[in-house]
């Protein structure tokens, strides 16, 4: 018996030491990755000395967004050490653009290679912005841009179309299929759990709340979506045709023509893409490598190049720099607009207002670019942000809005009274409307044996998700919603110099493509971030000339860095997000993961007045 327990103790000690050693190894890897991250941050901004010359390879293993993942460098280092591959990284569109601009005048960079195999995409305005910078790179530097791929998804190909040459693996394909639009609807789900939604809306502004009261899209919503979806696809086809110097119908022929041409290619998707002139050449992987080596030189078993993530590490920070005396502040509003602090998927009013206030008070800031990429959210949070923007204007500093892929509802509310609004032709904007939403779970709770009872001094004091909203409270919310819609019309009327009747005609929750928004007077000009910068410089100098001061040239654009709980706070948020993702994968709940992707704002509908400026009908475009 003594020998048995001795053996058992030895096994226990062995397991304990293995566990301790395992966590110790993880800790060492964590420290090494953190040290490497800090070292890279302290590096002198310049091209790496060990890199002689070659291509800048835009190996974008993630998706484009305005804000980069704050822990992106650390996570990438950690993943490389552990040899694991997690979800795609969030890559800042503006960092990619800065890298391309630097490469234009960098003598060590002899061209750009677009390696889009792991690229998840981004909204089309962001893709076009990067593509436009590639065109300028080619024009100014006379250096080639080459796209390589075993396969191109539609968004990968859209970016690749800006290249001089597109190489496709002989076994690959180009997946151009057009656009589809979809939304999630919750009526049956709410019925099943007997949850009761209380909806408050104004006039014909109906479609915004459809996901809660229907199981499908109404005809009115389909008509509105058809207008902007067809317009978006027409623009995409036209741009690809322009880039590839082919006819627009070559991009995606009508189905009968498509079938005939596919038969002529004997069902070979790569040959079909070549026949349609979508790609320059079909190659094997060894042939592709040889072509790149011939173009950029040989480096051991590879071609001479530097990876984008290595190159961008040597760029100076685009965030706050107190040493710059005259600058333009860039305030980013990305994701759903919510009360409180910003996080990875939402713009919190406290965070954004603090950044705007800092820009207003700073003696170094001459103007502000409000970068908006948001479907809206809380009405109160949106108004708090807009009020601070107005205060900046009253302080004599002009504000220009640069719209990204989407600036709808609350995203348009905060933009409406800025001095100028710049949108991409493919921006989704408008959705001028407001709705109220409250959920009660009284019947749901009863099913699991939970009831609530108590007393109150007035009808307004009884507010609980376990009690049905009473009529008195409903009347107050409805009046508040009507007032909110009227205020929205007044803001747009004031900012866009239109009558309230004119605004109401194009409001009612309708979503507009940027080019249609221009025709309707909702934006001033079509363009990208560079256009917004140029417009702001004009406004700044107009004010200076009026005061008898000299004009300023090319002020640096300095982005406001989100102030939060620091490295540990961001690490905790990312850890929580990864745990949630892993749980859905382990439990095999694809629906929950899809729901979180398509409706990320839902858990944070936290407006204290239950009033929302949110484009629920801005669904997923694929």
C-alpha positions as CSV (number, residue, x, y, z in Angstrom):
1,X,0.0,0.0,0.0
2,X,2.9,2.3,0.9
3,X,4.5,1.7,-2.5
4,X,1.1,2.4,-4.3
5,X,0.7,5.8,-2.6
6,X,4.4,6.6,-3.3
7,X,3.9,5.9,-7.0
8,X,0.6,8.0,-7.0
9,X,2.5,10.9,-5.4
10,X,5.2,10.7,-8.0
11,X,2.6,10.8,-10.8
12,X,1.0,13.8,-9.1
13,X,4.3,15.6,-8.9
14,X,5.1,14.8,-12.5
15,X,1.7,16.2,-13.6
16,X,2.1,19.3,-11.4
17,X,5.6,20.0,-12.8
18,X,4.4,19.6,-16.4
19,X,1.5,22.0,-15.8
20,X,3.8,24.5,-14.1
21,X,6.4,24.2,-16.9
22,X,3.7,24.6,-19.5
23,X,2.5,27.9,-18.0
24,X,6.1,29.0,-17.4
25,X,6.8,28.5,-21.2
26,X,3.7,30.5,-22.0
27,X,4.9,33.3,-19.7
28,X,8.4,33.3,-21.3
29,X,6.8,33.5,-24.8
30,X,4.6,36.3,-23.6
31,X,7.5,38.2,-22.2
32,X,9.6,37.7,-25.4
33,X,6.7,38.9,-27.6
34,X,6.1,41.9,-25.3
35,X,9.8,42.8,-25.4
36,X,9.8,42.5,-29.2
37,X,6.8,44.7,-29.4
38,X,8.3,47.4,-27.2
39,X,11.6,47.2,-29.2
40,X,9.7,47.6,-32.5
41,X,7.9,50.6,-31.1
42,X,11.2,52.2,-30.0
43,X,12.8,51.6,-33.4
44,X,13.9,54.6,-35.5
45,X,11.3,55.3,-38.3
46,X,13.2,54.3,-41.4
47,X,13.5,51.4,-43.8
48,X,15.3,48.5,-42.1
49,X,19.0,48.6,-42.7
50,X,19.2,44.9,-43.6
51,X,16.7,45.4,-46.5
52,X,18.7,46.4,-49.6
53,X,16.0,46.7,-52.3
54,X,13.0,44.9,-53.6
55,X,9.2,44.9,-53.5
56,X,6.9,46.0,-50.8
57,X,4.6,43.0,-50.4
58,X,1.2,43.9,-49.1
59,X,0.5,40.6,-47.5
60,X,-2.8,41.6,-45.8
61,X,-3.8,38.7,-43.6
62,X,-6.9,40.3,-42.3
63,X,-9.6,42.9,-43.2
64,X,-9.5,46.7,-43.6
65,X,-11.0,49.0,-41.0
66,X,-10.3,52.6,-40.0
67,X,-8.8,51.6,-36.7
68,X,-6.1,48.9,-36.4
69,X,-6.2,46.3,-33.7
70,X,-4.4,48.0,-30.8
71,X,-2.8,44.7,-29.8
72,X,-2.3,43.6,-33.4
73,X,1.5,43.6,-33.3
74,X,1.6,41.7,-30.0
75,X,-1.0,39.1,-31.2
76,X,0.9,38.6,-34.4
77,X,4.2,38.1,-32.6
78,X,2.5,35.8,-30.1
79,X,0.8,33.7,-32.9
80,X,4.1,33.4,-34.8
81,X,5.8,32.1,-31.6
82,X,3.0,29.6,-30.9
83,X,2.6,28.7,-34.5
84,X,-1.2,29.1,-34.3
85,X,-3.6,31.0,-36.6
86,X,-6.5,32.9,-35.1
87,X,-9.2,35.1,-36.6
88,X,-8.1,37.6,-39.2
89,X,-6.4,40.8,-38.0
90,X,-8.0,44.2,-38.2
91,X,-5.7,46.3,-40.5
92,X,-5.9,50.1,-40.6
93,X,-6.7,51.4,-44.1
94,X,-4.8,54.5,-43.3
95,X,-1.7,52.6,-42.3
96,X,-1.8,50.8,-45.6
97,X,-2.1,54.1,-47.5
98,X,0.8,55.6,-45.5
99,X,3.0,52.7,-46.4
100,X,2.2,53.1,-50.1
101,X,2.9,56.8,-49.9
102,X,6.3,56.2,-48.3
103,X,7.1,53.5,-50.8
104,X,6.5,56.0,-53.6
105,X,9.7,57.9,-52.8
106,X,11.6,55.1,-51.1
107,X,14.5,54.2,-53.4
108,X,14.8,50.8,-51.8
109,X,11.3,49.9,-52.9
110,X,11.2,48.9,-56.6
111,X,7.5,47.9,-56.8
112,X,4.5,46.6,-54.9
113,X,3.3,43.0,-54.8
114,X,-0.4,42.5,-53.7
115,X,-0.4,39.1,-51.9
116,X,-4.2,38.9,-51.1
117,X,-4.5,35.1,-50.4
118,X,-5.4,35.7,-46.7
119,X,-7.1,39.1,-47.3
120,X,-10.7,39.1,-45.9
121,X,-11.7,42.4,-47.6
122,X,-13.3,45.5,-46.3
123,X,-15.9,48.0,-47.4
124,X,-15.7,49.1,-51.0
125,X,-14.9,52.7,-50.2
126,X,-11.8,51.5,-48.3
127,X,-10.8,49.2,-51.1
128,X,-11.1,52.0,-53.6
129,X,-9.1,54.4,-51.4
130,X,-6.2,51.9,-51.2
131,X,-6.6,51.3,-55.0
132,X,-6.4,55.0,-55.7
133,X,-3.2,55.2,-53.8
134,X,-1.8,52.3,-55.8
135,X,-2.7,54.2,-59.0
136,X,-0.9,57.3,-57.7
137,X,2.1,55.1,-56.7
138,X,2.4,53.9,-60.2
139,X,2.0,57.3,-61.8
140,X,4.4,59.1,-59.5
141,X,7.1,56.5,-59.2
142,X,6.8,54.5,-62.4
143,X,7.2,51.4,-60.3
144,X,5.1,48.3,-61.1
145,X,2.2,46.9,-59.0
146,X,1.7,43.1,-59.4
147,X,-1.1,41.0,-57.8
148,X,-0.6,37.4,-57.1
149,X,-3.1,34.8,-56.0
150,X,-4.1,31.1,-56.1
151,X,-7.7,32.3,-56.0
152,X,-9.4,35.7,-55.9
153,X,-12.6,36.4,-54.0
154,X,-14.7,39.3,-55.3
155,X,-13.2,41.9,-52.8
156,X,-9.7,40.5,-53.3
157,X,-10.1,40.9,-57.0
158,X,-11.5,44.4,-56.8
159,X,-8.3,45.5,-55.1
160,X,-6.1,43.4,-57.4
161,X,-7.7,45.1,-60.4
162,X,-5.7,48.3,-59.6
163,X,-2.5,46.4,-60.3
164,X,-0.5,46.5,-63.6
165,X,-0.5,42.7,-63.8
166,X,-2.6,40.1,-62.2
167,X,-1.2,36.5,-61.9
168,X,-3.5,33.6,-61.2
169,X,-2.7,30.1,-60.4
170,X,-3.7,27.7,-63.3
171,X,-5.8,25.7,-60.8
172,X,-7.5,28.9,-59.4
173,X,-10.4,31.1,-60.2
174,X,-11.8,34.6,-59.9
175,X,-15.0,34.6,-58.0
176,X,-17.1,37.6,-59.3
177,X,-20.7,37.0,-58.6
178,X,-22.3,40.4,-58.0
179,X,-23.8,41.6,-54.7
180,X,-26.4,40.3,-52.3
181,X,-27.9,42.1,-49.3
182,X,-29.3,40.4,-46.2
183,X,-30.4,41.2,-42.8
184,X,-31.4,39.2,-39.7
185,X,-35.0,39.1,-38.5
186,X,-36.0,38.2,-34.9
187,X,-39.8,38.2,-34.8
188,X,-40.3,34.4,-34.6
189,X,-37.5,34.2,-32.1
190,X,-39.1,36.8,-29.9
191,X,-42.5,35.0,-30.3
192,X,-40.9,31.7,-29.2
193,X,-39.5,33.1,-26.0
194,X,-42.6,35.3,-25.6
195,X,-40.5,38.5,-25.3
196,X,-42.5,41.6,-26.1
197,X,-40.8,44.4,-28.1
198,X,-42.2,47.9,-27.6
199,X,-41.6,49.9,-30.8
200,X,-42.0,53.6,-31.1
201,X,-41.6,55.3,-34.5
202,X,-42.6,58.3,-36.6
203,X,-44.8,58.5,-39.7
204,X,-43.6,56.4,-42.6
205,X,-40.3,55.6,-40.9
206,X,-41.2,51.9,-40.6
207,X,-38.5,49.8,-42.1
208,X,-35.9,50.6,-39.5
209,X,-37.5,48.4,-36.9
210,X,-38.5,45.6,-39.2
211,X,-36.0,43.1,-37.7
212,X,-38.1,43.1,-34.5
213,X,-41.6,43.0,-36.0
214,X,-41.2,40.9,-39.2
215,X,-39.6,37.7,-40.4
216,X,-38.8,39.1,-43.8
217,X,-38.0,42.4,-45.6
218,X,-41.0,44.6,-46.6
219,X,-41.5,45.7,-50.2
220,X,-40.6,49.3,-49.2
221,X,-37.3,48.2,-47.7
222,X,-36.6,46.0,-50.8
223,X,-37.2,48.9,-53.1
224,X,-34.9,51.2,-51.2
225,X,-32.2,48.5,-50.9
226,X,-32.5,47.7,-54.6
227,X,-31.7,51.3,-55.6
228,X,-28.4,51.5,-53.7
229,X,-27.4,47.9,-54.2
230,X,-27.7,48.1,-58.0
231,X,-25.9,51.4,-57.9
232,X,-23.1,50.0,-55.9
233,X,-22.6,47.0,-58.2
234,X,-22.7,49.2,-61.3
235,X,-19.9,51.3,-59.8
236,X,-17.9,48.2,-58.9
237,X,-18.2,46.8,-62.4
238,X,-17.3,50.2,-64.0
239,X,-14.2,50.6,-61.9
240,X,-13.0,47.0,-62.6
241,X,-13.6,47.6,-66.3
242,X,-11.7,50.9,-66.2
243,X,-8.8,49.3,-64.3
244,X,-8.5,46.3,-66.6
245,X,-9.4,48.3,-69.8
246,X,-12.2,46.0,-70.7
247,X,-15.9,46.3,-71.4
248,X,-18.1,46.4,-68.3
249,X,-20.1,43.3,-69.4
250,X,-16.8,41.3,-69.4
251,X,-16.7,41.6,-65.6
252,X,-19.9,39.7,-65.1
253,X,-21.8,38.8,-68.3
254,X,-25.5,38.1,-68.2
255,X,-26.0,34.5,-67.2
256,X,-26.7,33.0,-70.6
257,X,-23.6,34.7,-72.0
258,X,-21.7,33.6,-68.9
259,X,-22.7,30.0,-69.4
260,X,-21.7,30.0,-73.1
261,X,-18.3,31.5,-72.4
262,X,-17.8,29.1,-69.5
263,X,-18.6,26.2,-71.9
264,X,-16.0,27.6,-74.3
265,X,-13.5,27.4,-71.5
266,X,-14.6,23.8,-70.9
267,X,-15.5,24.6,-67.4
268,X,-12.0,25.7,-66.5
269,X,-12.5,28.7,-64.2
270,X,-8.9,30.0,-64.6
271,X,-9.1,29.9,-68.5
272,X,-12.5,31.6,-68.3
273,X,-10.9,34.4,-66.2
274,X,-8.1,34.7,-68.7
275,X,-10.5,34.8,-71.7
276,X,-12.5,37.6,-70.0
277,X,-9.2,39.5,-69.6
278,X,-9.7,39.6,-65.8
279,X,-6.1,38.3,-65.3
280,X,-2.8,38.9,-67.1
281,X,-1.4,35.4,-67.0
282,X,-2.0,31.9,-65.7
283,X,0.9,30.3,-63.9
284,X,2.0,27.6,-61.5
285,X,3.4,28.5,-58.1
286,X,7.1,28.0,-59.2
287,X,6.4,30.0,-62.4
288,X,4.9,32.8,-60.3
289,X,7.9,32.9,-58.0
290,X,10.3,33.0,-61.0
291,X,8.4,36.0,-62.5
292,X,8.7,37.9,-59.2
293,X,12.4,37.0,-59.0
294,X,13.0,38.3,-62.5
295,X,11.2,41.5,-61.6
296,X,12.6,42.2,-58.1
297,X,15.7,39.9,-57.8
298,X,16.4,36.7,-55.9
299,X,16.7,36.4,-52.2
300,X,17.7,32.8,-51.2
301,X,14.7,30.8,-52.2
302,X,12.3,33.8,-52.4
303,X,12.1,37.1,-54.3
304,X,13.6,40.2,-52.8
305,X,10.9,42.0,-50.8
306,X,9.9,43.4,-47.4
307,X,6.6,42.5,-45.8
308,X,4.0,45.2,-45.2
309,X,3.9,44.6,-41.4
310,X,7.7,44.9,-41.2
311,X,7.6,48.1,-43.3
312,X,4.8,49.8,-41.5
313,X,6.6,49.3,-38.2
314,X,9.2,51.8,-39.4
315,X,6.7,54.5,-40.2
316,X,6.3,57.4,-37.7
317,X,3.2,57.2,-35.5
318,X,0.1,58.9,-36.9
319,X,-1.3,59.4,-33.4
320,X,-1.0,62.4,-31.1
321,X,2.3,64.3,-31.2
322,X,2.5,67.3,-28.9
323,X,5.6,68.5,-30.7
324,X,3.6,69.4,-33.8
325,X,2.5,73.1,-33.3
326,X,0.2,73.4,-36.3
327,X,-1.9,70.3,-37.2
328,X,-5.2,68.9,-38.2
329,X,-6.9,66.6,-35.7
330,X,-8.5,63.5,-37.0
331,X,-11.3,62.1,-34.8
332,X,-12.5,58.7,-35.7
333,X,-16.0,57.4,-35.1
334,X,-16.1,53.8,-36.1
335,X,-18.7,51.2,-35.2
336,X,-22.0,51.6,-33.3
337,X,-22.4,54.9,-31.3
338,X,-23.0,54.0,-27.7
339,X,-23.0,55.7,-24.3
340,X,-19.7,55.3,-22.3
341,X,-16.3,54.4,-23.5
342,X,-15.2,53.1,-26.9
343,X,-14.1,49.6,-27.5
344,X,-13.0,47.5,-30.4
345,X,-16.4,47.5,-32.1
346,X,-18.1,50.7,-31.0
347,X,-17.6,54.4,-30.6
348,X,-18.4,55.5,-27.0
349,X,-19.6,59.0,-26.5
350,X,-17.3,59.6,-23.5
351,X,-14.2,58.7,-25.5
352,X,-15.1,60.6,-28.6
353,X,-16.3,63.7,-26.8
354,X,-13.0,63.8,-24.8
355,X,-11.0,63.6,-28.0
356,X,-13.1,66.4,-29.6
357,X,-12.7,68.6,-26.5
358,X,-9.0,68.1,-26.6
359,X,-9.0,69.3,-30.2
360,X,-11.1,72.3,-29.3
361,X,-8.9,73.4,-26.4
362,X,-5.5,72.7,-28.1
363,X,-3.7,75.8,-29.5
364,X,-2.0,73.6,-32.0
365,X,-5.1,72.3,-33.8
366,X,-6.3,74.4,-36.7
367,X,-9.2,72.2,-37.9
368,X,-10.8,68.8,-37.5
369,X,-11.5,65.9,-39.8
370,X,-14.4,63.9,-38.4
371,X,-13.9,60.4,-39.9
372,X,-17.2,58.5,-39.7
373,X,-17.7,54.8,-40.4
374,X,-20.8,54.0,-38.4
375,X,-24.4,52.8,-38.7
376,X,-25.4,55.0,-35.7
377,X,-26.7,53.9,-32.4
378,X,-27.8,55.8,-29.3
379,X,-29.6,59.1,-29.9
380,X,-28.2,60.7,-26.8
381,X,-24.7,59.6,-27.4
382,X,-24.9,60.9,-31.0
383,X,-26.2,64.3,-29.8
384,X,-23.4,64.6,-27.2
385,X,-20.8,64.1,-29.9
386,X,-22.6,66.6,-32.2
387,X,-22.7,69.2,-29.5
388,X,-19.0,69.0,-29.0
389,X,-18.4,69.3,-32.7
390,X,-20.5,72.4,-32.8
391,X,-18.5,73.8,-29.9
392,X,-15.3,73.3,-32.0
393,X,-16.9,75.3,-34.9
394,X,-17.9,78.1,-32.5
395,X,-14.3,78.2,-31.4
396,X,-13.4,79.2,-34.9
397,X,-12.0,75.8,-36.1
398,X,-13.6,74.3,-39.2
399,X,-14.8,70.6,-39.2
400,X,-15.0,68.5,-42.3
401,X,-16.6,65.0,-42.3
402,X,-14.9,62.2,-44.2
403,X,-17.4,59.4,-44.6
404,X,-16.1,55.8,-44.9
405,X,-18.1,52.7,-45.9
406,X,-21.1,53.8,-43.9
407,X,-22.3,57.0,-42.2
408,X,-26.0,56.4,-41.6
409,X,-28.6,57.5,-39.1
410,X,-26.6,58.5,-36.0
411,X,-23.5,58.5,-38.2
412,X,-25.3,61.2,-40.3
413,X,-26.6,63.0,-37.3
414,X,-23.1,63.8,-36.0
415,X,-22.1,64.8,-39.6
416,X,-25.1,66.9,-40.5
417,X,-23.9,70.3,-39.1
418,X,-20.2,70.1,-40.0
419,X,-18.8,72.6,-42.4
420,X,-18.4,70.1,-45.3
421,X,-19.3,66.5,-45.9
422,X,-17.2,64.3,-48.2
423,X,-18.5,60.8,-49.1
424,X,-17.3,58.1,-51.4
425,X,-19.6,57.3,-54.3
426,X,-20.1,54.0,-52.6
427,X,-20.7,55.2,-49.1
428,X,-24.0,54.1,-47.5
429,X,-25.5,57.2,-45.8
430,X,-28.8,58.9,-44.9
431,X,-31.2,56.7,-42.9
432,X,-32.5,59.9,-41.4
433,X,-34.9,58.7,-38.7
434,X,-35.3,57.7,-35.1
435,X,-37.0,54.9,-33.3
436,X,-37.6,53.8,-29.7
437,X,-37.1,50.2,-28.5
438,X,-37.8,48.5,-25.2
439,X,-38.1,44.8,-24.5
440,X,-40.1,43.2,-21.7
441,X,-39.7,39.6,-20.7
442,X,-42.6,39.1,-18.3
443,X,-44.0,36.0,-20.0
444,X,-40.5,34.6,-20.7
445,X,-39.7,34.8,-17.0
446,X,-42.9,33.2,-15.9
447,X,-42.0,30.1,-18.0
448,X,-39.0,29.5,-15.8
449,X,-40.9,30.3,-12.6
450,X,-39.8,33.9,-12.1
451,X,-42.2,36.7,-11.4
452,X,-41.8,40.3,-10.1
453,X,-44.1,42.2,-7.8
454,X,-43.8,45.4,-5.8
455,X,-45.1,48.9,-5.2
456,X,-44.3,52.3,-6.6
457,X,-45.2,55.9,-5.9
458,X,-46.2,56.6,-9.6
459,X,-46.8,54.9,-12.9
460,X,-43.4,56.2,-14.1
461,X,-41.5,54.5,-11.3
462,X,-42.4,51.0,-12.4
463,X,-39.6,50.3,-15.0
464,X,-38.5,46.7,-15.3
465,X,-37.7,44.2,-18.1
466,X,-39.9,41.7,-16.1
467,X,-43.0,44.0,-16.4
468,X,-44.8,45.0,-19.6
469,X,-44.3,48.7,-20.4
470,X,-47.3,50.6,-19.2
471,X,-49.3,52.9,-21.4
472,X,-48.2,56.1,-19.6
473,X,-44.6,55.4,-20.2
474,X,-45.3,54.4,-23.8
475,X,-47.0,57.8,-24.5
476,X,-44.0,59.7,-23.1
477,X,-41.5,57.6,-25.2
478,X,-43.6,58.2,-28.4
479,X,-43.7,61.9,-27.8
480,X,-39.9,61.9,-27.3
481,X,-39.4,59.9,-30.5
482,X,-41.5,62.4,-32.5
483,X,-39.5,65.3,-31.0
484,X,-36.3,63.5,-31.9
485,X,-37.3,63.0,-35.5
486,X,-38.3,66.7,-35.7
487,X,-34.9,67.7,-34.2
488,X,-33.1,65.5,-36.8
489,X,-34.9,67.3,-39.6
490,X,-34.0,70.7,-38.1
491,X,-30.3,69.7,-37.8
492,X,-30.1,68.5,-41.4
493,X,-32.1,71.6,-42.5
494,X,-29.7,73.9,-40.8
495,X,-26.5,72.1,-41.8
496,X,-27.5,71.4,-45.4
497,X,-29.3,74.7,-45.9
498,X,-32.6,73.0,-47.0
499,X,-36.1,73.3,-45.8
500,X,-37.5,70.8,-43.3
501,X,-40.0,69.7,-46.0
502,X,-37.1,69.0,-48.4
503,X,-35.3,67.0,-45.8
504,X,-38.4,65.0,-44.8
505,X,-38.9,64.0,-48.4
506,X,-35.5,62.3,-48.6
507,X,-35.5,61.1,-44.9
508,X,-38.0,58.6,-43.6
509,X,-35.2,56.2,-42.9
510,X,-34.2,55.8,-46.6
511,X,-30.6,54.7,-47.2
512,X,-28.7,56.4,-50.0
513,X,-25.5,55.6,-51.9
514,X,-23.0,58.5,-51.8
515,X,-23.5,59.6,-55.3
516,X,-27.3,59.8,-54.8
517,X,-26.8,61.6,-51.5
518,X,-24.8,64.2,-53.4
519,X,-27.7,64.7,-55.8
520,X,-30.1,65.0,-52.8
521,X,-27.9,67.6,-51.1
522,X,-26.9,65.4,-48.2
523,X,-23.2,65.6,-49.0
524,X,-21.0,68.3,-50.6
525,X,-18.6,66.4,-52.6
526,X,-17.6,62.9,-53.6
527,X,-14.1,61.7,-52.7
528,X,-12.0,60.0,-50.1
529,X,-10.0,61.1,-47.0
530,X,-7.5,63.0,-49.2
531,X,-10.5,65.1,-50.6
532,X,-11.7,65.8,-47.1
533,X,-8.1,67.0,-46.1
534,X,-8.0,69.3,-49.1
535,X,-11.4,70.8,-48.3
536,X,-10.4,71.4,-44.7
537,X,-7.2,73.1,-45.8
538,X,-9.2,75.5,-48.0
539,X,-11.5,76.3,-45.1
540,X,-8.6,76.9,-42.7
541,X,-6.9,79.2,-45.1
542,X,-10.1,81.1,-45.9
543,X,-10.5,81.9,-42.2
544,X,-6.8,82.9,-41.9
545,X,-7.0,85.2,-45.0
546,X,-10.2,86.8,-43.6
547,X,-8.2,87.6,-40.4
548,X,-5.2,89.0,-42.4
549,X,-3.0,86.0,-41.7
550,X,-0.7,84.0,-44.1
551,X,-1.9,80.8,-45.6
552,X,-0.7,77.5,-44.2
553,X,0.5,74.6,-46.4
554,X,0.1,70.9,-45.9
555,X,-0.6,70.7,-42.2
556,X,0.1,67.2,-40.7
557,X,-3.0,65.1,-39.9
558,X,-2.7,63.8,-36.4
559,X,-5.1,61.1,-35.2
560,X,-6.4,61.1,-31.7
561,X,-5.3,58.0,-29.8
562,X,-8.1,56.3,-27.9
563,X,-7.6,56.8,-24.2
564,X,-8.6,53.7,-22.2
565,X,-7.3,51.4,-19.5
566,X,-4.0,50.9,-21.3
567,X,-2.3,47.7,-22.4
568,X,-3.9,45.5,-19.7
569,X,-7.4,46.9,-20.3
570,X,-7.1,46.3,-24.0
571,X,-5.6,42.8,-23.4
572,X,-8.6,42.0,-21.1
573,X,-11.1,43.1,-23.8
574,X,-9.4,41.1,-26.4
575,X,-9.2,38.1,-24.1
576,X,-12.9,38.3,-23.4
577,X,-13.7,38.6,-27.1
578,X,-11.5,35.6,-27.9
579,X,-13.2,33.5,-25.1
580,X,-16.6,34.3,-26.5
581,X,-15.5,33.3,-30.0
582,X,-13.9,30.1,-28.8
583,X,-17.1,29.1,-26.9
584,X,-19.2,29.5,-30.0
585,X,-16.7,27.3,-31.9
586,X,-16.4,24.7,-29.2
587,X,-20.2,24.5,-28.7
588,X,-20.7,24.5,-32.5
589,X,-23.1,27.5,-32.5
590,X,-22.6,29.1,-35.9
591,X,-25.8,31.0,-35.5
592,X,-24.5,32.9,-32.5
593,X,-21.3,33.8,-34.2
594,X,-23.2,35.0,-37.3
595,X,-25.5,37.0,-35.1
596,X,-22.6,38.7,-33.3
597,X,-21.0,39.5,-36.7
598,X,-24.2,40.9,-38.3
599,X,-25.6,42.7,-35.2
600,X,-22.6,43.6,-33.0
601,X,-24.4,46.7,-31.6
602,X,-27.3,44.7,-30.2
603,X,-25.7,43.9,-26.8
604,X,-25.0,47.6,-26.3
605,X,-28.4,49.3,-27.0
606,X,-27.9,51.4,-23.9
607,X,-29.6,54.7,-24.5
608,X,-31.2,55.8,-21.3
609,X,-34.1,57.3,-23.2
610,X,-34.5,54.2,-25.3
611,X,-34.1,56.3,-28.5
612,X,-32.0,55.1,-31.3
613,X,-30.5,56.6,-34.5
614,X,-29.4,53.2,-35.9
615,X,-29.6,51.8,-39.4
616,X,-30.9,48.3,-38.7
617,X,-31.6,48.0,-42.4
618,X,-27.9,48.5,-43.3
619,X,-27.4,44.7,-43.5
620,X,-24.6,42.6,-44.8
621,X,-23.5,43.1,-48.4
622,X,-21.7,40.2,-49.9
